[in-house]
Amino acid sequence: MRSAVAERFADHRRENVTMNVVTLTDEHKEETERIAAGTWGSVRVAVHHELFDLQELPCLIAVSDKREVVGYCYYRIADDECEIMAIESVVSNTGIGSALVSAVVSKAKSENCKRIYVNTSNDNTRALRFYQRRGFAMCAVRWNEFDYLRTIKRSIPLIGDDGIPLLHEIELEMKL
């Protein structure tokens, strides 16, 4: 079920609705966290054997011309690497995800990162296609990672997109 923002954005997309990618500020913090919690079940995400609180991470957001959050990208920079921790566009196929990835790549380059990477699940074929079309390549598979991740975040389902069992974590990277 799409949100009211998604409905409005989709309705106006034919009218060339614009959006800007900006750093998350207090003005949009609550709205962004609400959208993320709706998708991830909370503002905590489990990835590569760890649990991360999105509220503690930097975030870029896509804001529509009506000042509504239409996408977000939480990320973290450690050493010389940038990891996309959670990314979402409220409406698919509108360029929001591409704009967010482009912005976080620019941020990583400005921080002198040598690579940017993201992890997704084996069932998320849309994400696998999305990242590969944007220059990311698969670099690791953590077999049966979700067995462990369910012990630290119990809300992770057994079955994912398209009825595919949620089993493995796939890492994709882009060298910078």
N, C-alpha and C positions, 0 to 999 in steps of 0.2 A: 504494500500500500504506500503510495507516494504522499509526501508531506504537502501541505498547502503551498509552501515555497516552491517545491518541485512542480506542482501543478501550474502555478503562476509563471514560473520560468519557462516551462515547456510551452505554455500558451503563447507567450510573448517571443519565443525564440525566432519565429518567422519575421518578427519586427526588428531583428538585429539588436537584441538586448546585449548590452556590453557588460563586461565585468573586469575588475582589476584584481591582481594578486598583491596582497599586502601582508605585513607582519601582523599576527594576532595581537589585538589590544584589549583592554578591559571592556570596551564597547561591545565586542562580539564574543567575548570569552564564554559566557553562559550559553549562548546560542550554539556555538561550535561544539562545546562539550556535550550539550543535549543531543546534537546530531550524531556525534561519535558514540555516545552511550547507547543510542538507539540501534546503531549498527553492530557494535562490539559487545553489547550487553552490560557494559560499564565503561569507565574511562581508563580501565586497565587492559593492556594487551599482553598476550603471552607469545613470546617468540624466542627461538633458539635457547631453550632451557631457562628463560628468565621471564619475570613479570615486570612490566613497565607501567608507570602511571603517566598517562598522557599529559596531565596537568603540570607535570614537572619538566616537560619538554618544550623546545621552541616549536612554533607553528606558523605556517603561511596559510592564509585563507583567500579564497576567491569571493569577492563581494560584488553583487549585481548593482546595476545602476539605481536600484531601489534600496540600496544599503542592506540587502539581505545576504547572509552567508549561503553560498551555493556550492562550496567545496572547501576542503581543508587538507593540509599535509603536515603531520607532525613528523619531526625528524630529530636526529641527534648526531652530533659530530664528536668523535673521539679519535685522538691521535690525528692521523691524516686520512680518515675515512668518514663518510657521511652515510647514515642509514635512514631510509624512509621507514618510519615506524607504523604509521597509519595514514592512509590517503583515501579520500572519497569525494566524488562529485555527486551533487544532489540529483542531477539529471545526466544520464549517459549521452554520449555522442554529441556533445555541445562544445567540446574543446576545453572544458574546465580541467579535466585530468591532465591533459597535455600541457596546459598553462602552468599548472601546479608543479609538474615534473620539471618543466623548463626552468621555473623559478628556483626550485630547490637545487637543481644542477648548477645554476648560476651562483647560488649561495655557497655551495660546496667548493666551487672553483675559487671564489673570493676568499675562502678560508684555507686555500692551498691543499685541499683534499686530493688524494691520488685516485680515489675511486668512490663511487656512490653505489649502494646496494640496497636491496629490498628482499624480503622473504614473503612467500605466499604459500598457499596450500595446494596439494596435488589436484584438488577438485576445481580450483579457480582458473579455469581455462581462459576466461576473459582477461584476467590479469596477466597470465602468461603471454597471451597474444599482444596485449597492450604494451607491456614493457619491451618485448622483443622488437616490436615495430618502432620503438623509440631508442633503439641502440643498446639495450641491455642484453646480456647473454647469460644463460644458465651456467652457474659455476659450482654449485653444491646441492646435494640432496641429503637431507637428514631423515633417514628411513625410520618410520614409525615414531617420529618425534611427537605426534599428537597424543600418543599413549602417555608420555610424560607430562605434556602441557596440560592435559586434563586433570592431573593431580594438583597443579598449582592454580588452575582456573577451571572449576568444575562445570561452568556453563558452556564449554566448547562441545558442540554436538558431535555425534558419531558419524552422521551422514551430512555431506555438504551439498554444493551446487549440483544440480542435475542428478541427484540420487547417488552420487559418487561417495564411497566411504572416505572420510577425512582421516588420512593416515600420515602423509609425509610432508615435510617442509622443503620448499624449493627456493634456493637463493639465486638471485639474478644480480649481475653487476654491470656497471659501466666504468671503464677506465677513463680517468680524466687527464 
